[in-house]
Amino acid sequence: MEYRTLGRTGLSVSVISLGTEYLLGVPPEQATSVIRRAVEEGINYFDLFYAQPAFRDTMGEAFGGLRDGVLLTAHLGAGEKDGQYERTRDLKRCADYIEDNLYRYRTNHVDVLFLHNCDEVGDCDAIFAPGGLGDMAERYRQQGKARFIGFSSHNVDVALRAIETGRVDVLMFPINLTGHATPGRRELFQTCVDRGIGLVGMKPYAGGKLLEAQPEPGVDRQAVTPVQCLAYAVSQPGVTAVVPGCSDLSQLEDALAWLTANDAERDFSSALAGHGQLRSGECVYCNHCLPCPAGIDIYCNHCLPCPAGIDIGAVMRLLDRARVQTTPDLRREHAALPANAADCTQCGACTPRCPFGVDPANSMEQAAHLLMGS
C-alpha cells in the first residue's frame, strides 16, 4: 500500500481508502469480510456516515479488535428517518447521532469529524455561525471525541468558503473524470495544498457511471476501468486518498488493482476525451435529493426523507440502465422496490436539492414509463 500525509493533520493515510456506502444493505458477514480484507491489504482510512443503527452495529463488529490500526470518520449533519438517510442541522439530533456512532463503533473518538454535505452558501454560513455545527464539532475536538474537523461538499465556491474560515482540516470533494472541467476546481485543490488542507476524493467512479459504457448520439463514452478512475483521482493536486465504494470482495480487488497496475493500465488520457467535460444533469445516485419534502427552508430542522418513501438513487440507477435497454429483469427489480417510480407524487422537493443539476421528479415519470410501461 502507498501512504500519503493528510495535510496538516499529519495522519498517514492509505492512498486507496474505502467508502462504506455500498456496504449498506449487504449481509453483515459480507460487509465484515470487505472491511477486514481491506485492513489486511493496508487500507487504514474508512469513511463512515450512514445513519441506520443496524449498519453502525455491523461496522462496530467489523472493526472489532482493529480500532488502533485504522482511521474512522463520522459526519455531523447526517441522520436517519424511517429507515432513510437524511441531512439535518438540528443540534440535538446531530449530537445524539454522533454519540450513538461512538457507542456502536465501540470507540471513544473519531479521527475526522466531517461537517456533512454542505453545498449552499447560506448553509455554510449557518454552520460556521456562533452556536452552529462548526462550534459543536470544535467542542467534540476539545473533548477528545474528534481529532480533526472535515468538510464535505460538491460545490467549489462553498468548499472555498469553508476553507477560508480556517476551521477545516480536511476537505472531502468529488474527484472523477466527469468533473475535470468544473470551473475553479483546480484552484480549489491548489488552495488545499497551500493551506495544508487534507484532500480526500469521493465518488471516483461517479456512482458507477464511469464503469459502464453509455452510448449517446455524437459522443464516444466508453467504459473506464476502476484502475483508470483511481489513477485519475490520485493524480490530482493535493489528493491524499480516494474512497471508492465496494460492496463485495471482487469490487475491493478491482480497487486494489491500482497498486500493481502498470503505466499503460493506469493511463486515463483517452478517457478524458469522452468523459472529461462538465456534464450537469447526470445522477450519481447519492440520494442527497431526499431531505425536506416541503422544499422550503434548509434551516427549518424538520427535514424528512422522500414523503413517498422512494429510494431515488436506486430508481435512477435502474432508469439509466433502462435508457440503454429495458429488460424484464430491470422491470422486476424496479417492481420489487418497497416504493418505486409509480409512487412519486411529483411534490418536486427533491429537484432543488440535487448538487448535480438532476431533475429527479421528471426522472420518476420517465422511469414509470420505461420500467412499468405507464
Secondary structure, DSSP 8 states (H G I E B T S, - for coil): --EEE-GGG--EEESB-EE-GGGTTS-HHHHHHHHHHHHHTT--EEE-----HHHHHHHHHHTTTTGGG-EEEEEETEEEETTEEEE---HHHHHHHHHHHHHHHT-S-EEEEEE----SHHHHHHHHSTTSHHHHHHHHHHTTSEEEEEEE-S-HHHHHHHHHTT--SEEEEE-SGGGTT-TTHHHHHHHHHHHT-EEEEE-TTTTTGGGS---BTTB------HHHHHHHHHTSTTEEEE--B-SSHHHHHHHHGGGT--HHHH--HHHHHHH-S--TT------TT-S-TT-S-TTSS---S-TT---HHHHHHHHHHHHH---HHHHHHHHTSSS-GGG------SGGG-TT---HHHHHHHHHHHHH--
